[in-house]
Amino acid sequence: MDSPYFRTGYVAIVGRPNVGKSTLLNHLIQQKISITSKKAQTTRHRINGILTDAQSQFIFVDTPGFQTRYHNQLNHMMNRVVVQSMREVDVVLFVIEAMRFDERDEQVLKLLSADRPVILVINKVDQLEQKNQLLPFMEMMAKKFSFAGIIPVSAAREIQLLQLIDMVRPYLPESPPLFDEDEISDRSERFLAAEMIREKLFRLMGEEIPYSTSVVIDQFTMEGNLRRIFACILVEKANQKAIVIGKNGEKLKKIATQARKDMENLFGGKVYLEIWVKMKSGWADDINTLKNLGYE
């Protein structure tokens, strides 16, 4: 890391919802810091994941999926994060799904700038039934933008991720590392705890409920190696509160149990977690509330 040729830089991971951006980040840094689910728009914040090897430090910036499905203040802020991230980094990874490119991808493509290298990452190639279709698809995509590189990968199965890292490396500026080599994120444990709870809402609740919820950490204290965490789930309506709690509190208990296990794996220690649910109508359109929740 003391080499004069050491490289350090920021790499934005952008794309429409559900192309696997957060999965890609987690597998690149070999640690789960960005939450995932099969539902679109799981990621709401910009999250930096750090990978340091003998030659370089990559600061991968996972961004929310750029979308137009919802039009509240929250989604306006998330889309703005995507645009800002692409302006502030050294390299952009534009992630799409293999054999799928529609108007949503086209919207993100229009945001790309030629003033910094953009690498097209074609994800989920492991799901292709006819592999011979991939090359013509890559050739079609190459005509849409002057990409610095195009690479097919499977983030979930870690296919060609080392090759992707080597493709990015030359575009990082020569610079000493910005973070210690054992750091994996610039986000606090308090923030990551809230995200782990929110992930369980996306995974365990119905289609619409997770989009009407957010998570606040009211208290986060250390007692020796024990992390004592008190959290609150915000919902928009009274009936949503009842759904999240579930019959005899079973749904909330399941959310808390799964979130606690993930926290213990990530933090490397025991966690005491207590969660309750509170109704706050209109939180997703309230700028002050959104700022308190950490949205930019």
Order of alpha helices (4+ residues) and beta strands (2+ residues): beta-alpha-beta-beta-alpha-beta-alpha-beta-alpha-beta-alpha-alpha-beta-beta-alpha-alpha-beta-alpha
